[in-house]
Amino acid sequence: MQVRTASGSVAAGLGIIGSGLAWALPEVKWLGWLMVAAGFFVFLFDIRLERGQLAVGSPQPMRQRLRTMWPEYLMVISGCGFFVGLVAFLQLNAAPSAGAPSAKMVDTKGAPEVSAFTIESKAFVEAKVIRSSDGEPTELFELKYYLPVVNAIKTGRTLRHVQVAIEFDADARVFARNRDTSSDMTADIRNGQRVYFEVFTTIRKTNAHALLTGSVAYTDDQIAFYRSRIASGTPRFEIKDAAGRFAYGIGFVPADLKLTVSADEEIARTLSGTLFSTQDGSVSFQIHGP
């Protein structure tokens, strides 16, 4: 049995398969167009299998070939056209309807990350009357400013080991104290609850905008020191470490603090707080950030 193939049949097969790959699989479309090009060369140079051997070229001129082999050429063109039309039809009918979400329309670049923390913009202020060594109250108040941190996880999960780092500059970084324990720098926050982290302490002659919670004893030397600072118009803002010891002080306003809230297995959130002194001698602490 002698096997014989016409160049038109081979070209049609390569054209149909190649165009199908190029349209259906964009990631390998180069292979599809390569097969289409191969089919074109098979058709142009009349490459065929004749009597079991590969034959190239034809003794007939191109014009005569077009007259005698036009059915094969028509088969190539119609086959490629049909396949391309079929793929286009399927893509149009598989497209999402109007108003339906499309993966190509969703752009997550620049989208804000969902934070596990809600930070209240207004600091919580606690005031205590300062008593002298003999137990008598003075005109001074110890004001503590706290950063309120709320569990914002929608699933009800508890935030573990939440802590707040306070930075005034690269060399002045401490972890804030948990108000509930007065010694720990971390806290577990249940769903719907908040924890207050101490940011700074200042001594003033007014307790405006503060919750009065009792009194605290200071030595006579400490009282004299703070009275002189207030009288000179240079009150001090004190940052304390987790043990309650003085870490560093800020003697000017406005001043900016960097506050970083973090927890186990959660994305940290960085905010800033600005210290202001008002004309009546009170302090304003504004929290802002993403």
Number of C-alpha atoms within 10 A of each C-alpha: 5 7 9 13 14 16 26 25 18 21 29 25 18 24 27 23 19 24 23 20 20 20 18 17 13 11 10 12 17 14 16 23 20 16 22 25 16 17 25 20 14 22 22 14 14 20 21 23 16 14 12 12 11 11 14 13 14 12 7 10 9 13 8 11 13 13 9 11 13 13 11 19 17 13 16 23 14 14 17 22 14 12 17 17 12 12 14 14 11 11 13 9 9 9 10 12 9 7 6 8 10 11 8 6 7 8 8 7 6 6 7 8 9 9 15 21 23 14 22 14 14 15 22 18 20 20 26 20 23 23 20 17 13 10 12 10 15 14 11 20 22 20 26 23 22 23 28 18 21 20 23 22 17 9 7 11 14 15 22 16 14 22 24 28 19 25 18 17 10 6 7 12 18 19 24 29 27 23 17 11 10 14 14 18 22 21 22 17 21 17 16 13 12 20 21 20 29 29 26 24 21 20 25 23 17 18 21 15 13 17 14 16 10 10 15 15 18 17 13 12 11 11 18 11 11 18 18 12 15 16 9 9 12 14 22 20 22 18 26 21 21 19 14 14 10 12 14 17 17 17 14 14 15 12 14 17 18 18 24 16 21 21 20 12 9 14 14 16 19 15 15 16 21 15 18 17 14 8 7 9 16 18 22 17 22 14 20 15 12 10
